[in-house]
């Protein structure tokens, strides 16, 4: 069993924002595998799909980004997966728009949702997929930037990135994180 956590903020107000790319990747995977409607469990929307012969849980915490760890911990405690069978998908302002970066483990790098998950799990030893959203222009407040929507040109790029990110999750499930790093970290859009 694999647990795929996509980060974002709940509600229509935040749909399509830079902070919600993790939710978008989960939606792409759910559509590909004709997932049922999500159930509300563990302070999250939870969907179970099969990718090949692997049971995959798609978890979208509904706690808001900065408190994602509480929801992940609840699900983690129930299913008790190995940390290497958990991955987190999140936005990253420190990566150029559309750039993907897989890591087998490591720090939160300033991403508050990822930081809260690390705090609640008590470990940095799980894979993660960071999706570049670029830096805020000029002196724009970073919080306003991540909660803002993509421009139409950025949206075109991000639509491709979401598809590629979902492809990389399939790769992670079938081939592991090292293969994902080799195949997807050098992609440019």
N, C-alpha and C positions, 0 to 999 in steps of 0.2 A: 504494500500500500504506500502511496505517495500523497503528501499533503502539499498543495500549491496554494500559497497565500498571496492574494493580490491586494495591494494597499490603495486606499482612496478615502474619500469622505462620503457618507450616505446622503441621499436625497437628490431631488431634481436640480436643486440650486448648484450642485457641484458637478453634475454630469458634463463631460467634455472639457473639464479643467485639466491643467497640467498635472495636478496632484493625483488625478484619478486614472492614470494610464495603467496601473495595476489592475483595476476593475475592468478596464477595456480588454486586457489580455484574457482575463477569466471569461468574459462574455464571448470572445472569439472562440475559445476552447469549448465552451458550453454549446455554442452554435454548431461547431464542427461535429460534435459527438451527440447531437440531439438530446441534450440534457433536459431533465424534467425541470419544472419550476423549483427555485431554491426553497429550502426549508429554513426557518429561523431558529438557529441553535447556536449556543456558545457566543451570544452577542454578535452573531454573524449571519450572513446568508451562506448556506452550505449546499453544494450540489455534488453528487457522486456520479462519476462517469467511468467508463472503461476505455483505456488506451492500450490497444493490443490485449494482452492478458492481465494488465496491471490495473487494479482499482485505484482511482485517483479522486481525491477530495479537493474541490475548489472552494476555498474559504475567502469570503469578502467581509472582513470585520466591519461592523456597523457602529463602532465606538468612536469614530473620528480618528484621523491619522495619528495624532499624538498619543492615543491610548490603545493602539492596535494590539499591544502585547497582552492585555487582559483577555481579549477574545482568543488570540492564538494559544495562550496558556490553557484556557478551558478546553479547547479542542484537542490540544496536545495531551493533556491529562487523561482525556477520555480514550483516545486511540493509541496513545503511547508509541508513536513511531520513533525510529532512530532519527537523530538529528540530521544525518546524511540523507534521509528520505523526506525532508522538509525543504521547500524553497520559498523564498519571498521575492515578489516582483514589486519594484518601487521606482518612482521617478528620481532623477538625480540632476540637480542644477549644475554640478561640476563637470558634466559631460555635454559635449555638443549635441544639439538637437538631433534626435534619431539614433545616436550612437548607443550600442548595446554593450554592456560589460557584465559578463558572468564572473563570479568569484566563488571558490569553494568554501570560504570562510572569511572573517575579518571584521573590522570595526564598522560602525554605522556611517562613518564619513559625513556626519552632520545631518543625515536623514532622520527626522524625529520619530517617524513610525518604526523604522528599522531599529533605532536606538531603544524604543520601548519594548520591542520584541526581544532584543538581546537581554534587556534588564529582566523581563519576566521569565525567560527561559534560562537565564543565568549562564549563557554561553554565546559565543560568536561562531561556533563550529557548525554552521549550516550554510548550504549554498544560497546564493541570491543572484537575481538578475536586476541590474540597474538599467533604467532607460533614460537616456539623456534628453533633457528638456531645455538645455541652454541656460545662460545667465540672464538675469533681469537687465533690461536696457538702462543705461544711465544710472541714476540714483534711485531707481524704483525700489520700493520696499519688497524684499524677497517673499514675504507672506502674501502680498497682493499679487505678485507674479505667479506663484504656484497655484493660487486660487483663481487665476485668470484663464481665459480660453485661448486656444491656439488661433493664430491668424489663419486665413484660408490657405495660404501657401504652406504654413506649418502643418495644418490639418491634413493636407494631401500626403506630406511626408510621414506624419504619424500614423495614418491609416496603413501605409506600407509597413511601418515599424511594428505596429500591433500584430499584423499577420506574421512577420518574421519572428517576433517574440514568442508567439504561440508555437511556431515551428521549432523554436529553440527549446521550449518546454517539452515538446514531444521528443526531441533529441535527448534532453536530460533524463527523461523517463526510460528511454530505450538504450542509451549509450553512456550516460553519466556526465558529470560536470566537466571533466577534462575535455571531452569531445566538444561540448558546448563552447568552452573557452577558445578552442582551436578554430571552430567553424564560424562563430558569431561575433566574437570580440573585434574582429578586423573589418566587419561589414560597414559600409558607409552608404547613406541614402542621400 
